[in-house]
Amino acid sequence: MTNTQLYLAIGIPIVFNMAFTSLLIGFFWMHMNMRLDAVNERFNAINQRFDDMRDLWRAELKRVEEVLDARLKHLEEK
C-alpha cells in the first residue's frame, strides 16, 4: 500500500463523517429554530390576548368611573 492509498483510506472516511455530522447539525439547528419560532408565535398570541383583556378592563373601569361620578354629582346637587 502506497502512502497516497493510506492517506485516502484514512482521509476519505474522516471527511465524509465531518460532512455528514455538519449536515446533521444543520438540520437539527433548522428544526429547533422552527420549533422556537412556533413557540414564539404562541406567546405573541397569548400576549395579544392579555393586551386585549387589559384594554377591555380599562374601558369597563372608565365606564364605571363615569357612572359613579354622575351619581356622586347627582347626590351633591341634592
mmCIF file of the N, C-alpha and C atoms, coordinates in Angstrom:
data_MODEL
# 
_entry.id   MODEL 
# 
loop_
_atom_site.group_PDB 
_atom_site.id 
_atom_site.type_symbol 
_atom_site.label_atom_id 
_atom_site.label_alt_id 
_atom_site.label_comp_id 
_atom_site.label_asym_id 
_atom_site.label_entity_id 
_atom_site.label_seq_id 
_atom_site.pdbx_PDB_ins_code 
_atom_site.Cartn_x 
_atom_site.Cartn_y 
_atom_site.Cartn_z 
_atom_site.occupancy 
_atom_site.B_iso_or_equiv 
_atom_site.pdbx_formal_charge 
_atom_site.auth_seq_id 
_atom_site.auth_comp_id 
_atom_site.auth_asym_id 
_atom_site.auth_atom_id 
_atom_site.pdbx_PDB_model_num 
ATOM 1   N N  . MET A 1 1  ? 0.857   -1.174 0.000  1.00 0.00 ? 1  MET A N  1 
ATOM 2   C CA . MET A 1 1  ? 0.000   0.000  0.000  1.00 0.00 ? 1  MET A CA 1 
ATOM 3   C C  . MET A 1 1  ? 0.901   1.234  0.000  1.00 0.00 ? 1  MET A C  1 
ATOM 4   N N  . THR A 1 2  ? 0.634   2.122  -0.907 1.00 0.00 ? 2  THR A N  1 
ATOM 5   C CA . THR A 1 2  ? 1.452   3.327  -1.005 1.00 0.00 ? 2  THR A CA 1 
ATOM 6   C C  . THR A 1 2  ? 0.940   4.371  -0.012 1.00 0.00 ? 2  THR A C  1 
ATOM 7   N N  . ASN A 1 3  ? 1.727   5.416  0.152  1.00 0.00 ? 3  ASN A N  1 
ATOM 8   C CA . ASN A 1 3  ? 1.345   6.492  1.074  1.00 0.00 ? 3  ASN A CA 1 
ATOM 9   C C  . ASN A 1 3  ? 0.055   7.175  0.622  1.00 0.00 ? 3  ASN A C  1 
ATOM 10  N N  . THR A 1 4  ? -0.120  7.368  -0.669 1.00 0.00 ? 4  THR A N  1 
ATOM 11  C CA . THR A 1 4  ? -1.321  8.015  -1.188 1.00 0.00 ? 4  THR A CA 1 
ATOM 12  C C  . THR A 1 4  ? -2.560  7.189  -0.870 1.00 0.00 ? 4  THR A C  1 
ATOM 13  N N  . GLN A 1 5  ? -2.444  5.871  -1.070 1.00 0.00 ? 5  GLN A N  1 
ATOM 14  C CA . GLN A 1 5  ? -3.580  4.999  -0.753 1.00 0.00 ? 5  GLN A CA 1 
ATOM 15  C C  . GLN A 1 5  ? -3.901  5.032  0.733  1.00 0.00 ? 5  GLN A C  1 
ATOM 16  N N  . LEU A 1 6  ? -2.873  5.092  1.566  1.00 0.00 ? 6  LEU A N  1 
ATOM 17  C CA . LEU A 1 6  ? -3.079  5.159  3.015  1.00 0.00 ? 6  LEU A CA 1 
ATOM 18  C C  . LEU A 1 6  ? -3.753  6.463  3.395  1.00 0.00 ? 6  LEU A C  1 
ATOM 19  N N  . TYR A 1 7  ? -3.295  7.568  2.815  1.00 0.00 ? 7  TYR A N  1 
ATOM 20  C CA . TYR A 1 7  ? -3.913  8.863  3.111  1.00 0.00 ? 7  TYR A CA 1 
ATOM 21  C C  . TYR A 1 7  ? -5.385  8.885  2.682  1.00 0.00 ? 7  TYR A C  1 
ATOM 22  N N  . LEU A 1 8  ? -5.661  8.323  1.505  1.00 0.00 ? 8  LEU A N  1 
ATOM 23  C CA . LEU A 1 8  ? -7.042  8.271  1.044  1.00 0.00 ? 8  LEU A CA 1 
ATOM 24  C C  . LEU A 1 8  ? -7.894  7.350  1.913  1.00 0.00 ? 8  LEU A C  1 
ATOM 25  N N  . ALA A 1 9  ? -7.341  6.230  2.341  1.00 0.00 ? 9  ALA A N  1 
ATOM 26  C CA . ALA A 1 9  ? -8.083  5.284  3.171  1.00 0.00 ? 9  ALA A CA 1 
ATOM 27  C C  . ALA A 1 9  ? -8.426  5.888  4.527  1.00 0.00 ? 9  ALA A C  1 
ATOM 28  N N  . ILE A 1 10 ? -7.564  6.749  5.032  1.00 0.00 ? 10 ILE A N  1 
ATOM 29  C CA . ILE A 1 10 ? -7.818  7.383  6.328  1.00 0.00 ? 10 ILE A CA 1 
ATOM 30  C C  . ILE A 1 10 ? -8.599  8.686  6.140  1.00 0.00 ? 10 ILE A C  1 
ATOM 31  N N  . GLY A 1 11 ? -8.261  9.463  5.124  1.00 0.00 ? 11 GLY A N  1 
ATOM 32  C CA . GLY A 1 11 ? -8.818  10.808 4.964  1.00 0.00 ? 11 GLY A CA 1 
ATOM 33  C C  . GLY A 1 11 ? -10.246 10.828 4.469  1.00 0.00 ? 11 GLY A C  1 
ATOM 34  N N  . ILE A 1 12 ? -10.615 9.942  3.530  1.00 0.00 ? 12 ILE A N  1 
ATOM 35  C CA . ILE A 1 12 ? -11.972 9.972  2.976  1.00 0.00 ? 12 ILE A CA 1 
ATOM 36  C C  . ILE A 1 12 ? -13.027 9.690  4.040  1.00 0.00 ? 12 ILE A C  1 
ATOM 37  N N  . PRO A 1 13 ? -12.879 8.667  4.895  1.00 0.00 ? 13 PRO A N  1 
ATOM 38  C CA . PRO A 1 13 ? -13.905 8.476  5.935  1.00 0.00 ? 13 PRO A CA 1 
ATOM 39  C C  . PRO A 1 13 ? -13.990 9.643  6.921  1.00 0.00 ? 13 PRO A C  1 
ATOM 40  N N  . ILE A 1 14 ? -12.856 10.246 7.230  1.00 0.00 ? 14 ILE A N  1 
ATOM 41  C CA . ILE A 1 14 ? -12.866 11.387 8.157  1.00 0.00 ? 14 ILE A CA 1 
ATOM 42  C C  . ILE A 1 14 ? -13.618 12.556 7.528  1.00 0.00 ? 14 ILE A C  1 
ATOM 43  N N  . VAL A 1 15 ? -13.337 12.846 6.253  1.00 0.00 ? 15 VAL A N  1 
ATOM 44  C CA . VAL A 1 15 ? -14.018 13.949 5.577  1.00 0.00 ? 15 VAL A CA 1 
ATOM 45  C C  . VAL A 1 15 ? -15.506 13.646 5.441  1.00 0.00 ? 15 VAL A C  1 
ATOM 46  N N  . PHE A 1 16 ? -15.843 12.390 5.098  1.00 0.00 ? 16 PHE A N  1 
ATOM 47  C CA . PHE A 1 16 ? -17.250 12.005 4.973  1.00 0.00 ? 16 PHE A CA 1 
ATOM 48  C C  . PHE A 1 16 ? -17.975 12.168 6.313  1.00 0.00 ? 16 PHE A C  1 
ATOM 49  N N  . ASN A 1 17 ? -17.374 11.698 7.407  1.00 0.00 ? 17 ASN A N  1 
ATOM 50  C CA . ASN A 1 17 ? -18.001 11.836 8.731  1.00 0.00 ? 17 ASN A CA 1 
ATOM 51  C C  . ASN A 1 17 ? -18.149 13.296 9.129  1.00 0.00 ? 17 ASN A C  1 
ATOM 52  N N  . MET A 1 18 ? -17.166 14.105 8.810  1.00 0.00 ? 18 MET A N  1 
ATOM 53  C CA . MET A 1 18 ? -17.239 15.523 9.141  1.00 0.00 ? 18 MET A CA 1 
ATOM 54  C C  . MET A 1 18 ? -18.367 16.193 8.361  1.00 0.00 ? 18 MET A C  1 
ATOM 55  N N  . ALA A 1 19 ? -18.481 15.881 7.074  1.00 0.00 ? 19 ALA A N  1 
ATOM 56  C CA . ALA A 1 19 ? -19.544 16.484 6.259  1.00 0.00 ? 19 ALA A CA 1 
ATOM 57  C C  . ALA A 1 19 ? -20.917 16.007 6.722  1.00 0.00 ? 19 ALA A C  1 
ATOM 58  N N  . PHE A 1 20 ? -21.050 14.717 7.006  1.00 0.00 ? 20 PHE A N  1 
ATOM 59  C CA . PHE A 1 20 ? -22.328 14.169 7.450  1.00 0.00 ? 20 PHE A CA 1 
ATOM 60  C C  . PHE A 1 20 ? -22.737 14.748 8.805  1.00 0.00 ? 20 PHE A C  1 
ATOM 61  N N  . THR A 1 21 ? -21.782 14.890 9.713  1.00 0.00 ? 21 THR A N  1 
ATOM 62  C CA . THR A 1 21 ? -22.068 15.460 11.021 1.00 0.00 ? 21 THR A CA 1 
ATOM 63  C C  . THR A 1 21 ? -22.478 16.925 10.892 1.00 0.00 ? 21 THR A C  1 
ATOM 64  N N  . SER A 1 22 ? -21.807 17.662 10.021 1.00 0.00 ? 22 SER A N  1 
ATOM 65  C CA . SER A 1 22 ? -22.176 19.059 9.802  1.00 0.00 ? 22 SER A CA 1 
ATOM 66  C C  . SER A 1 22 ? -23.583 19.164 9.228  1.00 0.00 ? 22 SER A C  1 
ATOM 67  N N  . LEU A 1 23 ? -23.927 18.266 8.330  1.00 0.00 ? 23 LEU A N  1 
ATOM 68  C CA . LEU A 1 23 ? -25.261 18.249 7.752  1.00 0.00 ? 23 LEU A CA 1 
ATOM 69  C C  . LEU A 1 23 ? -26.318 17.958 8.825  1.00 0.00 ? 23 LEU A C  1 
ATOM 70  N N  . LEU A 1 24 ? -26.044 16.982 9.676  1.00 0.00 ? 24 LEU A N  1 
ATOM 71  C CA . LEU A 1 24 ? -26.985 16.656 10.751 1.00 0.00 ? 24 LEU A CA 1 
ATOM 72  C C  . LEU A 1 24 ? -27.154 17.819 11.722 1.00 0.00 ? 24 LEU A C  1 
ATOM 73  N N  . ILE A 1 25 ? -26.051 18.459 12.054 1.00 0.00 ? 25 ILE A N  1 
ATOM 74  C CA . ILE A 1 25 ? -26.129 19.602 12.964 1.00 0.00 ? 25 ILE A CA 1 
ATOM 75  C C  . ILE A 1 25 ? -26.928 20.728 12.314 1.00 0.00 ? 25 ILE A C  1 
ATOM 76  N N  . GLY A 1 26 ? -26.747 20.942 11.006 1.00 0.00 ? 26 GLY A N  1 
ATOM 77  C CA . GLY A 1 26 ? -27.510 21.962 10.295 1.00 0.00 ? 26 GLY A CA 1 
ATOM 78  C C  . GLY A 1 26 ? -29.001 21.672 10.307 1.00 0.00 ? 26 GLY A C  1 
ATOM 79  N N  . PHE A 1 27 ? -29.379 20.426 10.039 1.00 0.00 ? 27 PHE A N  1 
ATOM 80  C CA . PHE A 1 27 ? -30.793 20.059 10.075 1.00 0.00 ? 27 PHE A CA 1 
ATOM 81  C C  . PHE A 1 27 ? -31.375 20.195 11.478 1.00 0.00 ? 27 PHE A C  1 
ATOM 82  N N  . PHE A 1 28 ? -30.607 19.779 12.483 1.00 0.00 ? 28 PHE A N  1 
ATOM 83  C CA . PHE A 1 28 ? -31.067 19.909 13.868 1.00 0.00 ? 28 PHE A CA 1 
ATOM 84  C C  . PHE A 1 28 ? -31.269 21.372 14.221 1.00 0.00 ? 28 PHE A C  1 
ATOM 85  N N  . TRP A 1 29 ? -30.345 22.228 13.812 1.00 0.00 ? 29 TRP A N  1 
ATOM 86  C CA . TRP A 1 29 ? -30.445 23.659 14.100 1.00 0.00 ? 29 TRP A CA 1 
ATOM 87  C C  . TRP A 1 29 ? -31.678 24.249 13.423 1.00 0.00 ? 29 TRP A C  1 
ATOM 88  N N  . MET A 1 30 ? -31.926 23.878 12.161 1.00 0.00 ? 30 MET A N  1 
ATOM 89  C CA . MET A 1 30 ? -33.103 24.393 11.456 1.00 0.00 ? 30 MET A CA 1 
ATOM 90  C C  . MET A 1 30 ? -34.392 23.920 12.132 1.00 0.00 ? 30 MET A C  1 
ATOM 91  N N  . HIS A 1 31 ? -34.413 22.649 12.542 1.00 0.00 ? 31 HIS A N  1 
ATOM 92  C CA . HIS A 1 31 ? -35.607 22.107 13.198 1.00 0.00 ? 31 HIS A CA 1 
ATOM 93  C C  . HIS A 1 31 ? -35.881 22.834 14.518 1.00 0.00 ? 31 HIS A C  1 
ATOM 94  N N  . MET A 1 32 ? -34.845 23.024 15.322 1.00 0.00 ? 32 MET A N  1 
ATOM 95  C CA . MET A 1 32 ? -35.037 23.700 16.600 1.00 0.00 ? 32 MET A CA 1 
ATOM 96  C C  . MET A 1 32 ? -35.427 25.165 16.383 1.00 0.00 ? 32 MET A C  1 
ATOM 97  N N  . ASN A 1 33 ? -34.908 25.805 15.369 1.00 0.00 ? 33 ASN A N  1 
ATOM 98  C CA . ASN A 1 33 ? -35.259 27.182 15.069 1.00 0.00 ? 33 ASN A CA 1 
ATOM 99  C C  . ASN A 1 33 ? -36.736 27.284 14.682 1.00 0.00 ? 33 ASN A C  1 
ATOM 100 N N  . MET A 1 34 ? -37.229 26.326 13.886 1.00 0.00 ? 34 MET A N  1 
ATOM 101 C CA . MET A 1 34 ? -38.636 26.330 13.510 1.00 0.00 ? 34 MET A CA 1 
ATOM 102 C C  . MET A 1 34 ? -39.525 26.110 14.732 1.00 0.00 ? 34 MET A C  1 
ATOM 103 N N  . ARG A 1 35 ? -39.119 25.213 15.628 1.00 0.00 ? 35 ARG A N  1 
ATOM 104 C CA . ARG A 1 35 ? -39.916 24.966 16.830 1.00 0.00 ? 35 ARG A CA 1 
ATOM 105 C C  . ARG A 1 35 ? -39.935 26.183 17.741 1.00 0.00 ? 35 ARG A C  1 
ATOM 106 N N  . LEU A 1 36 ? -38.807 26.854 17.877 1.00 0.00 ? 36 LEU A N  1 
ATOM 107 C CA . LEU A 1 36 ? -38.764 28.047 18.711 1.00 0.00 ? 36 LEU A CA 1 
ATOM 108 C C  . LEU A 1 36 ? -39.599 29.165 18.104 1.00 0.00 ? 36 LEU A C  1 
ATOM 109 N N  . ASP A 1 37 ? -39.617 29.265 16.792 1.00 0.00 ? 37 ASP A N  1 
ATOM 110 C CA . ASP A 1 37 ? -40.468 30.263 16.137 1.00 0.00 ? 37 ASP A CA 1 
ATOM 111 C C  . ASP A 1 37 ? -41.939 29.981 16.410 1.00 0.00 ? 37 ASP A C  1 
ATOM 112 N N  . ALA A 1 38 ? -42.318 28.698 16.389 1.00 0.00 ? 38 ALA A N  1 
ATOM 113 C CA . ALA A 1 38 ? -43.713 28.335 16.664 1.00 0.00 ? 38 ALA A CA 1 
ATOM 114 C C  . ALA A 1 38 ? -44.079 28.689 18.109 1.00 0.00 ? 38 ALA A C  1 
ATOM 115 N N  . VAL A 1 39 ? -43.171 28.425 19.037 1.00 0.00 ? 39 VAL A N  1 
ATOM 116 C CA . VAL A 1 39 ? -43.430 28.768 20.443 1.00 0.00 ? 39 VAL A CA 1 
ATOM 117 C C  . VAL A 1 39 ? -43.535 30.280 20.595 1.00 0.00 ? 39 VAL A C  1 
ATOM 118 N N  . ASN A 1 40 ? -42.674 31.004 19.901 1.00 0.00 ? 40 ASN A N  1 
ATOM 119 C CA . ASN A 1 40 ? -42.705 32.464 19.971 1.00 0.00 ? 40 ASN A CA 1 
ATOM 120 C C  . ASN A 1 40 ? -44.023 33.011 19.426 1.00 0.00 ? 40 ASN A C  1 
ATOM 121 N N  . GLU A 1 41 ? -44.537 32.411 18.352 1.00 0.00 ? 41 GLU A N  1 
ATOM 122 C CA . GLU A 1 41 ? -45.824 32.843 17.811 1.00 0.00 ? 41 GLU A CA 1 
ATOM 123 C C  . GLU A 1 41 ? -46.947 32.602 18.818 1.00 0.00 ? 41 GLU A C  1 
ATOM 124 N N  . ARG A 1 42 ? -46.893 31.476 19.519 1.00 0.00 ? 42 ARG A N  1 
ATOM 125 C CA . ARG A 1 42 ? -47.916 31.200 20.536 1.00 0.00 ? 42 ARG A CA 1 
ATOM 126 C C  . ARG A 1 42 ? -47.857 32.222 21.665 1.00 0.00 ? 42 ARG A C  1 
ATOM 127 N N  . PHE A 1 43 ? -46.636 32.550 22.103 1.00 0.00 ? 43 PHE A N  1 
ATOM 128 C CA . PHE A 1 43 ? -46.508 33.548 23.164 1.00 0.00 ? 43 PHE A CA 1 
ATOM 129 C C  . PHE A 1 43 ? -47.002 34.904 22.702 1.00 0.00 ? 43 PHE A C  1 
ATOM 130 N N  . ASN A 1 44 ? -46.751 35.241 21.445 1.00 0.00 ? 44 ASN A N  1 
ATOM 131 C CA . ASN A 1 44 ? -47.250 36.516 20.921 1.00 0.00 ? 44 ASN A CA 1 
ATOM 132 C C  . ASN A 1 44 ? -48.772 36.535 20.909 1.00 0.00 ? 44 ASN A C  1 
ATOM 133 N N  . ALA A 1 45 ? -49.385 35.401 20.563 1.00 0.00 ? 45 ALA A N  1 
ATOM 134 C CA . ALA A 1 45 ? -50.849 35.324 20.570 1.00 0.00 ? 45 ALA A CA 1 
ATOM 135 C C  . ALA A 1 45 ? -51.383 35.468 21.992 1.00 0.00 ? 45 ALA A C  1 
ATOM 136 N N  . ILE A 1 46 ? -50.713 34.851 22.947 1.00 0.00 ? 46 ILE A N  1 
ATOM 137 C CA . ILE A 1 46 ? -51.143 34.954 24.343 1.00 0.00 ? 46 ILE A CA 1 
ATOM 138 C C  . ILE A 1 46 ? -50.975 36.390 24.833 1.00 0.00 ? 46 ILE A C  1 
ATOM 139 N N  . ASN A 1 47 ? -49.857 37.016 24.485 1.00 0.00 ? 47 ASN A N  1 
ATOM 140 C CA . ASN A 1 47 ? -49.644 38.411 24.881 1.00 0.00 ? 47 ASN A CA 1 
ATOM 141 C C  . ASN A 1 47 ? -50.705 39.321 24.283 1.00 0.00 ? 47 ASN A C  1 
ATOM 142 N N  . GLN A 1 48 ? -51.089 39.045 23.041 1.00 0.00 ? 48 GLN A N  1 
ATOM 143 C CA . GLN A 1 48 ? -52.136 39.844 22.407 1.00 0.00 ? 48 GLN A CA 1 
ATOM 144 C C  . GLN A 1 48 ? -53.454 39.687 23.153 1.00 0.00 ? 48 GLN A C  1 
ATOM 145 N N  . ARG A 1 49 ? -53.742 38.464 23.585 1.00 0.00 ? 49 ARG A N  1 
ATOM 146 C CA . ARG A 1 49 ? -54.975 38.243 24.364 1.00 0.00 ? 49 ARG A CA 1 
ATOM 147 C C  . ARG A 1 49 ? -54.962 39.041 25.658 1.00 0.00 ? 49 ARG A C  1 
ATOM 148 N N  . PHE A 1 50 ? -53.823 39.025 26.351 1.00 0.00 ? 50 PHE A N  1 
ATOM 149 C CA . PHE A 1 50 ? -53.731 39.791 27.590 1.00 0.00 ? 50 PHE A CA 1 
ATOM 150 C C  . PHE A 1 50 ? -53.866 41.288 27.327 1.00 0.00 ? 50 PHE A C  1 
ATOM 151 N N  . ASP A 1 51 ? -53.272 41.766 26.260 1.00 0.00 ? 51 ASP A N  1 
ATOM 152 C CA . ASP A 1 51 ? -53.399 43.186 25.919 1.00 0.00 ? 51 ASP A CA 1 
ATOM 153 C C  . ASP A 1 51 ? -54.853 43.546 25.627 1.00 0.00 ? 51 ASP A C  1 
ATOM 154 N N  . ASP A 1 52 ? -55.541 42.683 24.884 1.00 0.00 ? 52 ASP A N  1 
ATOM 155 C CA . ASP A 1 52 ? -56.958 42.936 24.596 1.00 0.00 ? 52 ASP A CA 1 
ATOM 156 C C  . ASP A 1 52 ? -57.790 42.939 25.874 1.00 0.00 ? 52 ASP A C  1 
ATOM 157 N N  . MET A 1 53 ? -57.498 41.986 26.760 1.00 0.00 ? 53 MET A N  1 
ATOM 158 C CA . MET A 1 53 ? -58.249 41.911 28.017 1.00 0.00 ? 53 MET A CA 1 
ATOM 159 C C  . MET A 1 53 ? -57.982 43.150 28.882 1.00 0.00 ? 53 MET A C  1 
ATOM 160 N N  . ARG A 1 54 ? -56.730 43.602 28.903 1.00 0.00 ? 54 ARG A N  1 
ATOM 161 C CA . ARG A 1 54 ? -56.402 44.804 29.674 1.00 0.00 ? 54 ARG A CA 1 
ATOM 162 C C  . ARG A 1 54 ? -57.144 46.016 29.119 1.00 0.00 ? 54 ARG A C  1 
ATOM 163 N N  . ASP A 1 55 ? -57.196 46.143 27.797 1.00 0.00 ? 55 ASP A N  1 
ATOM 164 C CA . ASP A 1 55 ? -57.925 47.256 27.191 1.00 0.00 ? 55 ASP A CA 1 
ATOM 165 C C  . ASP A 1 55 ? -59.414 47.184 27.518 1.00 0.00 ? 55 ASP A C  1 
ATOM 166 N N  . LEU A 1 56 ? -59.958 45.973 27.503 1.00 0.00 ? 56 LEU A N  1 
ATOM 167 C CA . LEU A 1 56 ? -61.370 45.796 27.848 1.00 0.00 ? 56 LEU A CA 1 
ATOM 168 C C  . LEU A 1 56 ? -61.628 46.215 29.292 1.00 0.00 ? 56 LEU A C  1 
ATOM 169 N N  . TRP A 1 57 ? -60.763 45.782 30.208 1.00 0.00 ? 57 TRP A N  1 
ATOM 170 C CA . TRP A 1 57 ? -60.934 46.153 31.616 1.00 0.00 ? 57 TRP A CA 1 
ATOM 171 C C  . TRP A 1 57 ? -60.830 47.659 31.805 1.00 0.00 ? 57 TRP A C  1 
ATOM 172 N N  . ARG A 1 58 ? -59.891 48.280 31.104 1.00 0.00 ? 58 ARG A N  1 
ATOM 173 C CA . ARG A 1 58 ? -59.757 49.740 31.229 1.00 0.00 ? 58 ARG A CA 1 
ATOM 174 C C  . ARG A 1 58 ? -61.019 50.439 30.752 1.00 0.00 ? 58 ARG A C  1 
ATOM 175 N N  . ALA A 1 59 ? -61.577 49.973 29.651 1.00 0.00 ? 59 ALA A N  1 
ATOM 176 C CA . ALA A 1 59 ? -62.804 50.587 29.140 1.00 0.00 ? 59 ALA A CA 1 
ATOM 177 C C  . ALA A 1 59 ? -63.950 50.394 30.127 1.00 0.00 ? 59 ALA A C  1 
ATOM 178 N N  . GLU A 1 60 ? -64.058 49.189 30.686 1.00 0.00 ? 60 GLU A N  1 
ATOM 179 C CA . GLU A 1 60 ? -65.130 48.931 31.662 1.00 0.00 ? 60 GLU A CA 1 
ATOM 180 C C  . GLU A 1 60 ? -64.942 49.780 32.918 1.00 0.00 ? 60 GLU A C  1 
ATOM 181 N N  . LEU A 1 61 ? -63.716 49.870 33.405 1.00 0.00 ? 61 LEU A N  1 
ATOM 182 C CA . LEU A 1 61 ? -63.470 50.673 34.605 1.00 0.00 ? 61 LEU A CA 1 
ATOM 183 C C  . LEU A 1 61 ? -63.726 52.155 34.343 1.00 0.00 ? 61 LEU A C  1 
ATOM 184 N N  . LYS A 1 62 ? -63.405 52.631 33.149 1.00 0.00 ? 62 LYS A N  1 
ATOM 185 C CA . LYS A 1 62 ? -63.700 54.024 32.811 1.00 0.00 ? 62 LYS A CA 1 
ATOM 186 C C  . LYS A 1 62 ? -65.210 54.257 32.815 1.00 0.00 ? 62 LYS A C  1 
ATOM 187 N N  . ARG A 1 63 ? -65.958 53.295 32.271 1.00 0.00 ? 63 ARG A N  1 
ATOM 188 C CA . ARG A 1 63 ? -67.415 53.416 32.250 1.00 0.00 ? 63 ARG A CA 1 
ATOM 189 C C  . ARG A 1 63 ? -67.964 53.426 33.677 1.00 0.00 ? 63 ARG A C  1 
ATOM 190 N N  . VAL A 1 64 ? -67.466 52.555 34.533 1.00 0.00 ? 64 VAL A N  1 
ATOM 191 C CA . VAL A 1 64 ? -67.908 52.527 35.931 1.00 0.00 ? 64 VAL A CA 1 
ATOM 192 C C  . VAL A 1 64 ? -67.562 53.833 36.625 1.00 0.00 ? 64 VAL A C  1 
ATOM 193 N N  . GLU A 1 65 ? -66.375 54.336 36.352 1.00 0.00 ? 65 GLU A N  1 
ATOM 194 C CA . GLU A 1 65 ? -65.964 55.601 36.958 1.00 0.00 ? 65 GLU A CA 1 
ATOM 195 C C  . GLU A 1 65 ? -66.890 56.740 36.529 1.00 0.00 ? 65 GLU A C  1 
ATOM 196 N N  . GLU A 1 66 ? -67.263 56.770 35.259 1.00 0.00 ? 66 GLU A N  1 
ATOM 197 C CA . GLU A 1 66 ? -68.173 57.813 34.779 1.00 0.00 ? 66 GLU A CA 1 
ATOM 198 C C  . GLU A 1 66 ? -69.540 57.702 35.437 1.00 0.00 ? 66 GLU A C  1 
ATOM 199 N N  . VAL A 1 67 ? -70.027 56.472 35.599 1.00 0.00 ? 67 VAL A N  1 
ATOM 200 C CA . VAL A 1 67 ? -71.324 56.275 36.257 1.00 0.00 ? 67 VAL A CA 1 
ATOM 201 C C  . VAL A 1 67 ? -71.254 56.732 37.705 1.00 0.00 ? 67 VAL A C  1 
ATOM 202 N N  . LEU A 1 68 ? -70.184 56.368 38.400 1.00 0.00 ? 68 LEU A N  1 
ATOM 203 C CA . LEU A 1 68 ? -70.050 56.774 39.800 1.00 0.00 ? 68 LEU A CA 1 
ATOM 204 C C  . LEU A 1 68 ? -69.911 58.290 39.927 1.00 0.00 ? 68 LEU A C  1 
ATOM 205 N N  . ASP A 1 69 ? -69.168 58.892 39.007 1.00 0.00 ? 69 ASP A N  1 
ATOM 206 C CA . ASP A 1 69 ? -69.050 60.350 39.036 1.00 0.00 ? 69 ASP A CA 1 
ATOM 207 C C  . ASP A 1 69 ? -70.404 61.017 38.820 1.00 0.00 ? 69 ASP A C  1 
ATOM 208 N N  . ALA A 1 70 ? -71.190 60.494 37.904 1.00 0.00 ? 70 ALA A N  1 
ATOM 209 C CA . ALA A 1 70 ? -72.509 61.064 37.645 1.00 0.00 ? 70 ALA A CA 1 
ATOM 210 C C  . ALA A 1 70 ? -73.410 60.917 38.872 1.00 0.00 ? 70 ALA A C  1 
ATOM 211 N N  . ARG A 1 71 ? -73.358 59.761 39.515 1.00 0.00 ? 71 ARG A N  1 
ATOM 212 C CA . ARG A 1 71 ? -74.188 59.562 40.716 1.00 0.00 ? 71 ARG A CA 1 
ATOM 213 C C  . ARG A 1 71 ? -73.730 60.466 41.850 1.00 0.00 ? 71 ARG A C  1 
ATOM 214 N N  . LEU A 1 72 ? -72.436 60.614 41.999 1.00 0.00 ? 72 LEU A N  1 
ATOM 215 C CA . LEU A 1 72 ? -71.919 61.474 43.055 1.00 0.00 ? 72 LEU A CA 1 
ATOM 216 C C  . LEU A 1 72 ? -72.304 62.929 42.796 1.00 0.00 ? 72 LEU A C  1 
ATOM 217 N N  . LYS A 1 73 ? -72.204 63.364 41.567 1.00 0.00 ? 73 LYS A N  1 
ATOM 218 C CA . LYS A 1 73 ? -72.600 64.721 41.219 1.00 0.00 ? 73 LYS A CA 1 
ATOM 219 C C  . LYS A 1 73 ? -74.093 64.921 41.502 1.00 0.00 ? 73 LYS A C  1 
ATOM 220 N N  . HIS A 1 74 ? -74.888 63.907 41.190 1.00 0.00 ? 74 HIS A N  1 
ATOM 221 C CA . HIS A 1 74 ? -76.339 63.974 41.441 1.00 0.00 ? 74 HIS A CA 1 
ATOM 222 C C  . HIS A 1 74 ? -76.614 64.105 42.942 1.00 0.00 ? 74 HIS A C  1 
ATOM 223 N N  . LEU A 1 75 ? -75.858 63.334 43.736 1.00 0.00 ? 75 LEU A N  1 
ATOM 224 C CA . LEU A 1 75 ? -76.044 63.398 45.190 1.00 0.00 ? 75 LEU A CA 1 
ATOM 225 C C  . LEU A 1 75 ? -75.580 64.751 45.746 1.00 0.00 ? 75 LEU A C  1 
ATOM 226 N N  . GLU A 1 76 ? -74.512 65.282 45.190 1.00 0.00 ? 76 GLU A N  1 
ATOM 227 C CA . GLU A 1 76 ? -74.029 66.573 45.661 1.00 0.00 ? 76 GLU A CA 1 
ATOM 228 C C  . GLU A 1 76 ? -74.992 67.710 45.334 1.00 0.00 ? 76 GLU A C  1 
ATOM 229 N N  . GLU A 1 77 ? -75.724 67.582 44.234 1.00 0.00 ? 77 GLU A N  1 
ATOM 230 C CA . GLU A 1 77 ? -76.693 68.623 43.874 1.00 0.00 ? 77 GLU A CA 1 
ATOM 231 C C  . GLU A 1 77 ? -77.883 68.629 44.823 1.00 0.00 ? 77 GLU A C  1 
ATOM 232 N N  . LYS A 1 78 ? -78.196 67.490 45.402 1.00 0.00 ? 78 LYS A N  1 
ATOM 233 C CA . LYS A 1 78 ? -79.342 67.430 46.319 1.00 0.00 ? 78 LYS A CA 1 
ATOM 234 C C  . LYS A 1 78 ? -78.964 67.965 47.624 1.00 0.00 ? 78 LYS A C  1 
# 
